[in-house]
Amino acid sequence: MRGILGHGAYLPHRRLDRTTIATIAGTGGGKGTRTVAGFDEDTTTLGVEAARLALRSTPGVAVRSLLFSTVEPAYADKTNATAVHAALRLPADVPALDVNGAVRSASGALLLACGGGGPALVVGSGIRTGLPGSADEAAGGDGASAVIIGDEADGPLLAELLGTGSSTEEFVDRWRTPGDNRSKQWEVRFGELHYVTLGRAAWAEALKAAGVEAADVGAVAIAATHSRAVRSLTKSLGVEPTAIVDDLAGTVGMTGASHPGLLLSALLETAKPGQVLALIVLADGADVLLFRATGAIAERSVERPLRDQVGAGTPIPYGTFLRWRGMLTAEPPRRPEPARVSASAAARNEEWKFGFVASRDEAGDVQLPPRPGPGSEPLPMADAVGTVVTFTVDKLAWSPSPPIVFAVVDFDGGGRLPVELTDVEAGDVKIGDRVEMTFRRLSTADGLHNYFWKARPLRSGTAS
């Protein structure tokens, strides 16, 4: 029997109040909030954060493949999943593959993982945007999700796979040419007509494959790029209206390739043993996955549940959002920009740079960065927690979002490191603050991203 072994979800710290958009843009906006990735986050770093949570939820499970899906990859002509692989310190014989290009790629990755093989880590990540004042800008959201799929021999299944259904047809709904920073959409009624027909067909196929009736389904989540089609399809599924779960549109936004996994996490967090769960994805076709929650789901505690992350976060001004998205050009820091990262140096120091692996010497002292020597042994520190012992606010150093807060952190169990803080206002930092590590992008030069780790405040509702 194949099914879900574990899952994780990550929402970035910032929230944009949609009511503030029209004041600046002159149009657009709406009600509610949307999540906003930090200036030092991209789809790769978001994916790492979600995957860390999923892996911590399944201790002892040996992942045998990594599938990474996004519509907004940090690289083209280079595999993005390899950076996720390195940050997670997966074995070298575990393939890391991109399944990118469209939101349906995310559900495709889930279907591939459900098809068999060893435990598969399926990561979806999205940073959605649009032109200022556009519907995409307001309705989009940023986030990442991770699901580990395997067999019952690999560990306790939280939910067993009952059946799947898919329906495909070539038609134009949303599109974006390479290099463009916004998507375009065809007339909404045209997309609605196709999605409802495809959704019904995939739903019927999945029910037949699972051997269940629509009335047996206790909870349904619909991830879709077409909100009008969702409303129409919902009426024809044959389930109770109360079975349709919140699609997070009002608080998070549509997070692209991350959204199927996010909603799957939402289903699993509230599922009861024996309950039939349905995930429907409408994007360039329709995919349906049906699961039945097992008894193990009642025993599994969720680290930093999605519902807690939805209620967390701090506001971001719309002007700052535009600047971080590259829609508003601000005066750059009058300091030399960072140099291109050295590929050879990064390769030599992969365990430290991507995995945040320190060392412990013969005397038992923790060395950050690692200091090789006789009796030295590697010490993974990505999950370490520490305390700020001193800090400085630097308004002169180059940063895409100044000022920079540098802190000296003493880690529990040993080790001290000067490190940049993130997800925090400079005026809120205090000596004694507790922090955790997070994988971020330090800079980009000549198209090369310089990834490393930063520290952020340890607070409820965040993911590490």
VOKOLDREN-187645 format. One record per residue (C-alpha): residue number from 0; x, y, z; residue in one letter. Coordinates in Angstrom, 2 decimals. Last residue first. Layout:
BEGIN
> num | px | py | pz | residu
> NUM | X | Y | Z | a $
...
This chain:
BEGIN
> num | px | py | pz | residu
> 463 | 12.78 | 26.06 | 10.38 | s $
> 462 | 9.17 | 27.08 | 10.10 | a $
> 461 | 7.47 | 29.98 | 11.72 | t $
> 460 | 4.10 | 29.90 | 13.50 | g $
> 459 | 5.56 | 30.38 | 16.97 | s $
> 458 | 8.73 | 32.46 | 17.16 | r $
> 457 | 12.45 | 31.83 | 17.09 | l $
> 456 | 13.82 | 35.01 | 15.60 | p $
> 455 | 15.80 | 34.51 | 12.40 | r $
> 454 | 19.36 | 33.45 | 11.67 | a $
> 453 | 20.90 | 33.31 | 8.22 | k $
> 452 | 22.23 | 30.43 | 6.14 | w $
> 451 | 23.90 | 30.44 | 2.73 | f $
> 450 | 23.05 | 30.73 | -0.95 | y $
> 449 | 24.92 | 32.94 | -3.42 | n $
> 448 | 22.88 | 33.01 | -6.61 | h $
> 447 | 24.72 | 33.24 | -9.91 | l $
> 446 | 23.20 | 35.44 | -12.64 | g $
> 445 | 26.32 | 37.59 | -12.94 | d $
> 444 | 25.86 | 38.48 | -9.26 | a $
> 443 | 23.06 | 37.44 | -6.91 | t $
> 442 | 23.09 | 37.93 | -3.16 | s $
> 441 | 22.63 | 36.29 | 0.22 | l $
> 440 | 19.92 | 33.81 | -0.77 | r $
> 439 | 18.47 | 32.12 | 2.31 | r $
> 438 | 18.37 | 28.87 | 4.31 | f $
> 437 | 17.08 | 29.44 | 7.86 | t $
> 436 | 18.73 | 29.01 | 11.25 | m $
> 435 | 17.07 | 29.54 | 14.62 | e $
> 434 | 17.09 | 32.47 | 17.02 | v $
> 433 | 16.43 | 33.29 | 20.68 | r $
> 432 | 16.77 | 36.94 | 21.62 | d $
> 431 | 19.08 | 37.55 | 24.58 | g $
> 430 | 20.40 | 40.84 | 23.30 | i $
> 429 | 17.51 | 42.58 | 21.60 | k $
> 428 | 16.35 | 43.07 | 18.00 | v $
> 427 | 13.07 | 44.94 | 17.50 | d $
> 426 | 14.50 | 48.17 | 16.11 | g $
> 425 | 16.19 | 46.40 | 13.22 | a $
> 424 | 12.94 | 44.80 | 12.09 | e $
> 423 | 13.09 | 41.03 | 11.78 | v $
> 422 | 12.64 | 38.36 | 9.12 | d $
> 421 | 16.43 | 38.10 | 8.73 | t $
> 420 | 19.52 | 38.23 | 10.94 | l $
> 419 | 23.03 | 38.07 | 9.50 | e $
> 418 | 25.58 | 35.88 | 11.25 | v $
> 417 | 28.63 | 36.12 | 13.49 | p $
> 416 | 28.99 | 32.57 | 14.88 | l $
> 415 | 29.56 | 30.91 | 18.24 | r $
> 414 | 29.57 | 27.18 | 18.97 | g $
> 413 | 28.38 | 25.05 | 21.86 | g $
> 412 | 25.45 | 22.93 | 22.98 | g $
> 411 | 22.92 | 25.72 | 22.49 | d $
> 410 | 24.36 | 28.10 | 19.94 | f $
> 409 | 25.89 | 31.46 | 20.79 | d $
> 408 | 24.95 | 34.00 | 18.14 | v $
> 407 | 26.85 | 37.17 | 17.23 | v $
> 406 | 24.49 | 39.41 | 15.34 | a $
> 405 | 24.47 | 41.40 | 12.12 | f $
> 404 | 21.38 | 43.43 | 11.25 | v $
> 403 | 21.55 | 44.82 | 7.73 | i $
> 402 | 19.85 | 48.12 | 6.96 | p $
> 401 | 19.05 | 47.91 | 4.14 | p $
> 400 | 16.93 | 45.87 | 1.69 | s $
> 399 | 18.95 | 44.93 | -1.39 | p $
> 398 | 22.02 | 45.09 | 0.84 | s $
> 397 | 25.44 | 46.70 | 0.56 | w $
> 396 | 26.94 | 47.78 | 3.87 | a $
> 395 | 26.24 | 51.33 | 5.04 | l $
> 394 | 23.24 | 51.10 | 7.36 | k $
> 393 | 24.74 | 48.41 | 9.59 | d $
> 392 | 22.75 | 47.59 | 12.73 | v $
> 391 | 24.96 | 45.78 | 15.26 | t $
> 390 | 24.44 | 42.78 | 17.46 | f $
> 389 | 25.50 | 41.10 | 20.71 | t $
> 388 | 24.83 | 37.86 | 22.59 | v $
> 387 | 21.96 | 36.69 | 20.39 | v $
> 386 | 20.97 | 33.21 | 21.59 | t $
> 385 | 20.96 | 29.92 | 19.70 | g $
> 384 | 18.92 | 27.07 | 18.25 | v $
> 383 | 20.43 | 24.33 | 16.09 | a $
> 382 | 18.43 | 22.69 | 13.31 | d $
> 381 | 20.95 | 23.52 | 10.58 | a $
> 380 | 23.85 | 22.60 | 12.87 | m $
> 379 | 25.15 | 19.27 | 11.52 | p $
> 378 | 28.42 | 18.39 | 13.33 | l $
> 377 | 31.26 | 16.83 | 11.33 | p $
> 376 | 34.11 | 15.20 | 13.30 | e $
> 375 | 37.58 | 16.45 | 14.17 | s $
> 374 | 39.94 | 13.90 | 15.74 | g $
> 373 | 42.91 | 15.17 | 13.77 | p $
> 372 | 41.97 | 18.31 | 11.87 | g $
> 371 | 39.29 | 20.00 | 9.85 | p $
> 370 | 37.98 | 23.32 | 11.19 | r $
> 369 | 34.29 | 23.78 | 10.45 | p $
> 368 | 33.04 | 27.35 | 10.17 | p $
> 367 | 31.92 | 27.34 | 12.97 | l $
> 366 | 33.93 | 25.12 | 15.32 | q $
> 365 | 32.28 | 23.34 | 18.26 | v $
> 364 | 34.63 | 22.41 | 21.11 | d $
> 363 | 34.75 | 18.77 | 22.26 | g $
> 362 | 38.51 | 18.80 | 22.96 | a $
> 361 | 39.17 | 16.61 | 19.92 | e $
> 360 | 37.34 | 19.03 | 17.65 | d $
> 359 | 33.65 | 19.30 | 16.79 | r $
> 358 | 32.81 | 20.45 | 13.28 | s $
> 357 | 30.17 | 22.60 | 11.59 | a $
> 356 | 27.66 | 21.47 | 8.96 | v $
> 355 | 25.45 | 24.24 | 7.61 | f $
> 354 | 24.19 | 21.98 | 4.78 | g $
> 353 | 24.54 | 24.43 | 1.91 | f $
> 352 | 27.68 | 26.43 | 2.72 | k $
> 351 | 29.20 | 24.09 | 5.29 | w $
> 350 | 28.63 | 20.76 | 3.55 | e $
> 349 | 29.25 | 22.32 | 0.12 | e $
> 348 | 32.65 | 23.82 | 1.02 | n $
> 347 | 34.77 | 22.57 | -1.86 | r $
> 346 | 31.87 | 23.00 | -4.30 | a $
> 345 | 31.27 | 26.59 | -3.16 | a $
> 344 | 34.95 | 27.40 | -3.61 | a $
> 343 | 34.92 | 25.97 | -7.14 | s $
> 342 | 31.73 | 27.83 | -8.11 | a $
> 341 | 33.10 | 31.13 | -6.82 | s $
> 340 | 30.29 | 33.56 | -6.00 | v $
> 339 | 30.15 | 36.60 | -8.25 | r $
> 338 | 31.21 | 39.74 | -6.41 | a $
> 337 | 28.85 | 41.65 | -4.17 | p $
> 336 | 27.98 | 45.24 | -5.13 | e $
> 335 | 30.37 | 48.00 | -4.22 | p $
> 334 | 28.74 | 50.60 | -1.95 | r $
> 333 | 26.38 | 53.44 | -2.63 | r $
> 332 | 23.34 | 51.33 | -1.78 | p $
> 331 | 20.84 | 51.35 | -4.65 | p $
> 330 | 18.32 | 54.17 | -5.12 | e $
> 329 | 14.97 | 52.48 | -5.65 | a $
> 328 | 13.48 | 50.86 | -8.73 | t $
> 327 | 9.91 | 49.78 | -8.15 | l $
> 326 | 8.55 | 46.61 | -9.78 | m $
> 325 | 11.61 | 44.57 | -8.79 | g $
> 324 | 9.56 | 42.33 | -6.52 | r $
> 323 | 11.39 | 43.51 | -3.40 | w $
> 322 | 10.74 | 47.11 | -4.41 | r $
> 321 | 7.04 | 46.48 | -5.04 | l $
> 320 | 6.67 | 44.77 | -1.65 | f $
> 319 | 8.49 | 47.66 | 0.01 | t $
> 318 | 6.02 | 50.10 | -1.53 | g $
> 317 | 3.08 | 47.94 | -0.42 | y $
> 316 | 4.20 | 48.13 | 3.18 | p $
> 315 | 4.82 | 44.70 | 4.78 | i $
> 314 | 2.68 | 43.42 | 7.65 | p $
> 313 | 3.90 | 40.77 | 10.12 | t $
> 312 | 3.47 | 37.00 | 10.15 | g $
> 311 | 1.36 | 34.50 | 12.08 | a $
> 310 | -2.23 | 33.33 | 11.63 | g $
> 309 | -1.47 | 31.38 | 8.45 | v $
> 308 | 1.59 | 29.89 | 10.15 | q $
> 307 | -0.54 | 28.47 | 12.94 | d $
> 306 | -3.00 | 26.91 | 10.45 | r $
> 305 | -0.09 | 25.40 | 8.53 | l $
> 304 | 1.03 | 23.49 | 11.58 | p $
> 303 | 4.39 | 24.26 | 13.18 | r $
> 302 | 5.50 | 20.71 | 13.92 | e $
> 301 | 2.57 | 18.39 | 13.42 | v $
> 300 | 1.94 | 15.69 | 16.04 | s $
> 299 | 1.27 | 12.20 | 14.69 | r $
> 298 | -0.90 | 9.90 | 16.81 | e $
> 297 | -4.27 | 10.65 | 15.22 | a $
> 296 | -2.74 | 10.35 | 11.75 | i $
> 295 | -1.46 | 6.88 | 12.54 | a $
> 294 | -5.04 | 5.53 | 12.51 | g $
> 293 | -5.14 | 5.98 | 8.76 | t $
> 292 | -6.53 | 8.77 | 6.60 | a $
> 291 | -7.95 | 7.57 | 3.29 | r $
> 290 | -6.60 | 9.23 | 0.15 | f $
> 289 | -8.03 | 10.34 | -3.21 | l $
> 288 | -5.96 | 12.24 | -5.78 | l $
> 287 | -7.65 | 14.21 | -8.56 | v $
> 286 | -5.94 | 15.87 | -11.53 | d $
> 285 | -7.49 | 18.32 | -13.98 | a $
> 284 | -6.26 | 20.04 | -17.12 | g $
> 283 | -4.03 | 23.04 | -17.74 | d $
> 282 | -4.36 | 23.76 | -14.01 | a $
> 281 | -7.24 | 22.49 | -11.89 | l $
> 280 | -5.93 | 20.39 | -9.00 | v $
> 279 | -8.33 | 18.35 | -6.87 | i $
> 278 | -7.19 | 16.83 | -3.58 | l $
> 277 | -9.67 | 14.47 | -1.95 | a $
> 276 | -9.68 | 13.00 | 1.55 | l $
> 275 | -11.60 | 9.94 | 2.77 | v $
> 274 | -11.83 | 9.83 | 6.57 | q $
> 273 | -10.82 | 6.55 | 8.23 | g $
> 272 | -8.83 | 8.21 | 11.00 | p $
> 271 | -9.76 | 11.92 | 11.27 | k $
> 270 | -8.25 | 14.61 | 9.08 | a $
> 269 | -7.54 | 18.13 | 10.40 | t $
> 268 | -3.80 | 18.41 | 9.75 | e $
> 267 | -3.99 | 16.05 | 6.77 | l $
> 266 | -6.37 | 18.26 | 4.79 | l $
> 265 | -4.32 | 21.41 | 5.43 | a $
> 264 | -1.16 | 19.57 | 4.41 | s $
> 263 | -2.88 | 18.56 | 1.14 | l $
> 262 | -3.87 | 22.19 | 0.70 | l $
> 261 | -0.25 | 23.28 | 0.97 | l $
> 260 | 0.87 | 20.46 | -1.31 | g $
> 259 | -1.52 | 21.47 | -4.09 | p $
> 258 | -0.62 | 25.15 | -3.53 | h $
> 257 | 3.15 | 25.10 | -3.85 | s $
> 256 | 3.13 | 25.04 | -7.64 | a $
> 255 | 1.24 | 28.34 | -7.65 | g $
> 254 | 0.84 | 30.01 | -4.28 | t $
> 253 | -2.78 | 31.19 | -4.66 | m $
> 252 | -3.29 | 33.66 | -1.83 | g $
> 251 | -2.40 | 33.32 | 1.83 | v $
> 250 | -5.27 | 34.79 | 3.86 | t $
> 249 | -8.29 | 35.11 | 1.58 | g $
> 248 | -7.34 | 32.49 | -0.99 | a $
> 247 | -6.48 | 29.88 | 1.66 | l $
> 246 | -8.46 | 27.16 | -0.21 | d $
> 245 | -10.68 | 26.65 | 2.83 | d $
> 244 | -12.02 | 23.11 | 2.89 | v $
> 243 | -15.01 | 21.77 | 0.92 | i $
> 242 | -16.66 | 19.05 | 3.04 | a $
> 241 | -19.12 | 21.53 | 4.55 | t $
> 240 | -20.84 | 21.81 | 1.17 | p $
> 239 | -21.60 | 18.06 | 1.34 | e $
> 238 | -20.25 | 16.15 | -1.64 | v $
> 237 | -21.86 | 15.51 | -5.03 | g $
> 236 | -19.04 | 17.08 | -7.03 | l $
> 235 | -21.32 | 19.24 | -9.20 | s $
> 234 | -21.59 | 22.43 | -7.13 | k $
> 233 | -17.86 | 22.50 | -6.44 | t $
> 232 | -17.12 | 22.58 | -10.17 | l $
> 231 | -18.80 | 25.96 | -10.66 | s $
> 230 | -17.09 | 27.66 | -7.71 | r $
> 229 | -13.74 | 26.20 | -8.67 | v $
> 228 | -14.12 | 27.32 | -12.29 | a $
> 227 | -14.54 | 30.91 | -11.10 | r $
> 226 | -11.33 | 30.71 | -9.08 | s $
> 225 | -9.13 | 29.72 | -12.04 | h $
> 224 | -5.53 | 28.90 | -11.04 | t $
> 223 | -6.79 | 26.01 | -8.97 | a $
> 222 | -6.09 | 24.03 | -5.84 | a $
> 221 | -9.29 | 22.37 | -4.65 | i $
> 220 | -9.42 | 20.68 | -1.24 | a $
> 219 | -12.13 | 18.13 | -0.45 | v $
> 218 | -12.98 | 16.59 | 2.92 | a $
> 217 | -15.27 | 13.71 | 3.93 | g $
> 216 | -15.55 | 11.80 | 0.66 | v $
> 215 | -18.04 | 8.94 | 1.07 | d $
> 214 | -20.85 | 10.93 | -0.59 | a $
> 213 | -18.82 | 10.98 | -3.80 | a $
> 212 | -18.90 | 7.20 | -3.88 | e $
> 211 | -15.89 | 4.95 | -3.36 | v $
> 210 | -14.11 | 2.25 | -5.35 | g $
> 209 | -10.86 | 4.19 | -5.51 | a $
> 208 | -10.46 | 3.82 | -9.28 | a $
> 207 | -14.13 | 4.69 | -9.82 | k $
> 206 | -13.92 | 7.74 | -7.58 | l $
> 205 | -10.75 | 8.86 | -9.38 | a $
> 204 | -12.32 | 8.50 | -12.83 | e $
> 203 | -15.45 | 10.42 | -11.82 | a $
> 202 | -13.37 | 13.26 | -10.40 | w $
> 201 | -11.12 | 13.39 | -13.47 | a $
> 200 | -14.18 | 13.68 | -15.77 | a $
> 199 | -15.87 | 16.29 | -13.60 | r $
> 198 | -12.70 | 18.37 | -13.44 | g $
> 197 | -12.20 | 18.26 | -17.20 | l $
> 196 | -15.72 | 19.53 | -17.89 | t $
> 195 | -15.49 | 22.18 | -15.17 | v $
> 194 | -12.04 | 23.24 | -16.35 | y $
> 193 | -13.06 | 23.65 | -19.99 | h $
> 192 | -16.12 | 25.81 | -19.43 | l $
> 191 | -14.40 | 27.89 | -16.75 | e $
> 190 | -11.46 | 28.63 | -19.03 | g $
> 189 | -13.74 | 30.07 | -21.72 | f $
> 188 | -15.77 | 31.98 | -19.15 | r $
> 187 | -12.59 | 33.62 | -17.84 | v $
> 186 | -11.46 | 35.20 | -21.14 | e $
> 185 | -7.80 | 34.31 | -21.65 | w $
> 184 | -5.21 | 35.04 | -18.99 | q $
> 183 | -1.78 | 36.66 | -19.06 | k $
> 182 | 1.14 | 36.00 | -16.75 | s $
> 181 | 3.66 | 38.54 | -15.55 | r $
> 180 | 7.41 | 38.97 | -15.33 | n $
> 179 | 8.19 | 37.93 | -18.92 | d $
> 178 | 11.54 | 36.25 | -19.50 | g $
> 177 | 10.08 | 33.05 | -20.90 | p $
> 176 | 6.58 | 33.65 | -22.29 | t $
> 175 | 3.68 | 33.57 | -19.87 | r $
> 174 | 0.40 | 31.73 | -20.19 | w $
> 173 | -2.98 | 31.24 | -18.55 | r $
> 172 | -6.10 | 29.66 | -20.07 | d $
> 171 | -5.24 | 28.38 | -23.54 | v $
> 170 | -6.48 | 24.92 | -24.45 | f $
> 169 | -4.92 | 21.49 | -24.91 | e $
> 168 | -6.90 | 18.84 | -23.08 | e $
> 167 | -6.05 | 16.57 | -20.19 | t $
> 166 | -8.13 | 14.64 | -17.64 | s $
> 165 | -6.69 | 12.86 | -14.64 | s $
> 164 | -7.93 | 10.47 | -11.96 | g $
> 163 | -6.32 | 8.95 | -8.91 | t $
> 162 | -7.05 | 6.16 | -6.46 | g $
> 161 | -7.09 | 5.03 | -2.85 | l $
> 160 | -3.70 | 6.26 | -1.63 | l $
> 159 | -3.22 | 5.59 | 2.07 | e $
> 158 | -3.04 | 8.43 | 4.56 | a $
> 157 | -0.72 | 8.97 | 7.52 | l $
> 156 | 1.27 | 5.91 | 6.52 | l $
> 155 | 3.53 | 4.43 | 9.18 | p $
> 154 | 7.01 | 3.73 | 7.80 | g $
> 153 | 8.88 | 2.54 | 4.73 | d $
> 152 | 7.05 | -0.82 | 4.58 | a $
> 151 | 3.80 | 1.15 | 4.35 | e $
> 150 | 5.01 | 2.43 | 0.99 | d $
> 149 | 6.17 | 5.92 | 0.11 | g $
> 148 | 5.21 | 9.55 | -0.36 | i $
> 147 | 6.88 | 12.42 | 1.46 | i $
> 146 | 5.09 | 15.71 | 0.90 | v $
> 145 | 6.63 | 19.18 | 0.86 | a $
> 144 | 5.05 | 22.59 | 0.57 | s $
> 143 | 6.22 | 26.09 | -0.25 | a $
> 142 | 4.93 | 29.63 | -0.01 | g $
> 141 | 4.18 | 32.90 | -1.77 | d $
> 140 | 0.77 | 34.29 | -2.65 | g $
> 139 | -1.20 | 35.47 | -5.63 | g $
> 138 | -4.66 | 37.02 | -5.58 | a $
> 137 | -3.48 | 40.61 | -5.20 | a $
> 136 | -0.69 | 40.56 | -7.77 | e $
> 135 | -2.63 | 38.31 | -10.12 | d $
> 134 | -5.61 | 40.69 | -10.10 | a $
> 133 | -3.39 | 43.54 | -11.20 | s $
> 132 | -2.72 | 46.75 | -9.29 | g $
> 131 | 1.02 | 46.63 | -9.88 | p $
> 130 | 1.83 | 44.03 | -12.57 | l $
> 129 | 1.82 | 40.45 | -11.42 | g $
> 128 | 3.25 | 38.23 | -8.69 | t $
> 127 | 3.45 | 34.68 | -7.47 | r $
> 126 | 6.41 | 33.17 | -5.63 | i $
> 125 | 5.82 | 29.42 | -5.60 | g $
> 124 | 7.32 | 26.21 | -4.30 | s $
> 123 | 6.40 | 22.53 | -4.50 | g $
> 122 | 8.52 | 19.75 | -3.01 | v $
> 121 | 7.87 | 16.03 | -3.50 | v $
> 120 | 10.14 | 13.81 | -1.39 | l $
> 119 | 9.89 | 10.26 | -2.68 | a $
> 118 | 10.13 | 7.08 | -0.58 | p $
> 117 | 11.12 | 4.17 | -2.82 | g $
> 116 | 9.44 | 3.26 | -6.07 | g $
> 115 | 5.78 | 3.57 | -6.97 | g $
> 114 | 3.23 | 5.56 | -8.92 | g $
> 113 | 2.38 | 7.88 | -6.06 | c $
> 112 | 5.63 | 9.75 | -6.65 | a $
> 111 | 4.72 | 10.32 | -10.29 | l $
> 110 | 1.24 | 11.50 | -9.32 | l $
> 109 | 2.68 | 13.97 | -6.81 | l $
> 108 | 5.13 | 15.28 | -9.41 | a $
> 107 | 2.26 | 15.70 | -11.88 | g $
> 106 | 0.31 | 17.65 | -9.26 | s $
> 105 | 3.23 | 20.06 | -9.08 | a $
> 104 | 3.80 | 20.15 | -12.85 | s $
> 103 | 0.18 | 21.26 | -13.14 | r $
> 102 | 1.23 | 24.63 | -11.77 | v $
> 101 | 3.47 | 25.12 | -14.78 | a $
> 100 | 7.14 | 25.09 | -15.82 | g $
> 99 | 8.94 | 22.74 | -13.51 | n $
> 98 | 9.52 | 19.13 | -12.56 | v $
> 97 | 13.14 | 19.58 | -11.50 | d $
> 96 | 15.01 | 16.45 | -10.43 | l $
> 95 | 17.18 | 15.46 | -7.49 | a $
> 94 | 18.39 | 11.87 | -7.69 | p $
> 93 | 19.37 | 10.24 | -4.36 | v $
> 92 | 22.76 | 8.53 | -4.86 | d $
> 91 | 24.60 | 11.53 | -3.38 | a $
> 90 | 22.83 | 11.15 | -0.04 | p $
> 89 | 20.55 | 13.98 | 1.07 | l $
> 88 | 22.15 | 16.83 | 2.99 | r $
> 87 | 18.91 | 18.87 | 3.07 | l $
> 86 | 20.73 | 21.99 | 1.87 | a $
> 85 | 22.50 | 19.95 | -0.82 | a $
> 84 | 19.28 | 18.40 | -2.17 | h $
> 83 | 17.55 | 21.79 | -2.22 | v $
> 82 | 20.53 | 23.15 | -4.18 | a $
> 81 | 20.28 | 20.14 | -6.52 | t $
> 80 | 16.57 | 20.74 | -7.07 | a $
> 79 | 17.27 | 23.93 | -9.01 | n $
> 78 | 18.75 | 22.10 | -12.00 | t $
> 77 | 20.48 | 24.52 | -14.34 | k $
> 76 | 19.39 | 25.69 | -17.80 | d $
> 75 | 17.03 | 28.14 | -16.09 | a $
> 74 | 17.68 | 29.13 | -12.50 | y $
> 73 | 15.70 | 30.59 | -9.60 | a $
> 72 | 12.65 | 28.75 | -10.88 | p $
> 71 | 9.29 | 30.57 | -10.95 | e $
> 70 | 6.70 | 27.96 | -11.98 | v $
> 69 | 7.93 | 25.53 | -9.35 | t $
> 68 | 8.33 | 21.81 | -8.81 | s $
> 67 | 11.08 | 19.84 | -7.10 | f $
> 66 | 11.11 | 16.04 | -7.14 | l $
> 65 | 13.56 | 14.41 | -4.74 | l $
> 64 | 14.22 | 10.67 | -4.78 | s $
> 63 | 15.19 | 7.86 | -2.40 | r $
> 62 | 14.19 | 9.42 | 0.92 | v $
> 61 | 15.28 | 7.25 | 3.86 | a $
> 60 | 12.57 | 7.38 | 6.53 | v $
> 59 | 14.08 | 7.18 | 10.03 | g $
> 58 | 12.52 | 10.34 | 11.32 | p $
> 57 | 9.40 | 11.30 | 9.33 | t $
> 56 | 8.13 | 14.65 | 10.62 | s $
> 55 | 11.67 | 16.07 | 10.56 | r $
> 54 | 11.80 | 15.31 | 6.84 | l $
> 53 | 8.58 | 17.22 | 6.17 | a $
> 52 | 9.75 | 20.20 | 8.20 | l $
> 51 | 13.06 | 20.39 | 6.37 | r $
> 50 | 11.22 | 20.06 | 3.04 | a $
> 49 | 9.12 | 23.15 | 3.71 | a $
> 48 | 12.20 | 25.26 | 4.50 | e $
> 47 | 14.17 | 23.95 | 1.52 | v $
> 46 | 11.32 | 24.74 | -0.84 | g $
> 45 | 11.22 | 28.36 | 0.29 | l $
> 44 | 14.97 | 28.62 | -0.33 | t $
> 43 | 14.59 | 27.30 | -3.87 | t $
> 42 | 11.53 | 29.40 | -4.70 | t $
> 41 | 13.36 | 32.57 | -3.74 | d $
> 40 | 14.01 | 34.27 | -0.43 | e $
> 39 | 16.41 | 37.09 | 0.45 | d $
> 38 | 13.95 | 39.90 | -0.35 | f $
> 37 | 11.43 | 38.08 | 1.81 | g $
> 36 | 8.54 | 36.09 | 0.34 | a $
> 35 | 5.13 | 37.70 | 0.69 | v $
> 34 | 1.94 | 36.02 | 1.91 | t $
> 33 | -1.39 | 37.51 | 0.86 | r $
> 32 | -3.94 | 39.34 | 2.94 | t $
> 31 | -7.67 | 39.92 | 3.09 | g $
> 30 | -9.90 | 42.12 | 0.97 | k $
> 29 | -9.31 | 43.69 | -2.41 | g $
> 28 | -6.34 | 45.11 | -4.23 | g $
> 27 | -6.63 | 46.44 | -7.75 | g $
> 26 | -6.57 | 50.05 | -8.87 | t $
> 25 | -4.78 | 53.34 | -8.27 | g $
> 24 | -1.47 | 51.57 | -7.68 | a $
> 23 | -0.67 | 53.39 | -4.44 | i $
> 22 | -4.03 | 53.60 | -2.66 | t $
> 21 | -5.26 | 50.59 | -4.65 | a $
> 20 | -2.72 | 48.27 | -3.01 | i $
> 19 | -3.28 | 49.03 | 0.67 | t $
> 18 | -6.54 | 47.04 | 0.90 | t $
> 17 | -4.63 | 43.89 | -0.07 | r $
> 16 | -2.79 | 43.81 | 3.23 | d $
> 15 | 0.57 | 42.24 | 2.37 | l $
> 14 | 1.91 | 39.67 | 4.83 | r $
> 13 | 5.55 | 38.91 | 5.65 | r $
> 12 | 6.98 | 35.88 | 7.46 | h $
> 11 | 7.11 | 33.35 | 4.64 | p $
> 10 | 4.73 | 30.38 | 4.65 | l $
> 9 | 6.21 | 26.89 | 4.88 | y $
> 8 | 4.38 | 23.58 | 4.81 | a $
> 7 | 5.47 | 20.07 | 5.76 | g $
> 6 | 4.37 | 16.51 | 5.06 | h $
> 5 | 4.89 | 12.93 | 6.12 | g $
> 4 | 4.43 | 9.29 | 5.16 | l $
> 3 | 1.69 | 9.75 | 2.58 | i $
> 2 | 0.50 | 6.72 | 0.62 | g $
> 1 | 1.36 | 3.43 | -0.99 | r $
> 0 | 0.00 | 0.00 | 0.00 | m $
